[in-house]
Amino acid sequence: MNAIDKLTDAYYAKCQWEEFRDRIVNKQLTYGTVVHDYFKIVDEMNRTKEELKQWNMN
């Protein structure tokens, strides 16, 4: 992947996180869905951060 792909992935993860946070604030999610979505988004963000770190090291 090139730098643009990494930045696009990072931006997408950020947008997903913000949407998730807004849904919690608006109480549109049940507890089970919150937990599931939270771990899914955190996993995606962690993978994106690791990919960015690897790209920066090269």
MODELLER restraints for C-alpha pairs under 7 A, 6 or more apart:
rsr = mdl.restraints
at = mdl.atoms
rsr.add(forms.Gaussian(group=physical.xy_distance, feature=features.Distance(at['CA:6:A'], at['CA:52:A']), mean=6.40, stdev=0.5))
rsr.add(forms.Gaussian(group=physical.xy_distance, feature=features.Distance(at['CA:9:A'], at['CA:48:A']), mean=6.66, stdev=0.5))
rsr.add(forms.Gaussian(group=physical.xy_distance, feature=features.Distance(at['CA:10:A'], at['CA:48:A']), mean=5.98, stdev=0.5))
rsr.add(forms.Gaussian(group=physical.xy_distance, feature=features.Distance(at['CA:13:A'], at['CA:44:A']), mean=6.74, stdev=0.5))
rsr.add(forms.Gaussian(group=physical.xy_distance, feature=features.Distance(at['CA:13:A'], at['CA:45:A']), mean=5.76, stdev=0.5))
rsr.add(forms.Gaussian(group=physical.xy_distance, feature=features.Distance(at['CA:17:A'], at['CA:41:A']), mean=6.54, stdev=0.5))
rsr.add(forms.Gaussian(group=physical.xy_distance, feature=features.Distance(at['CA:23:A'], at['CA:29:A']), mean=6.44, stdev=0.5))
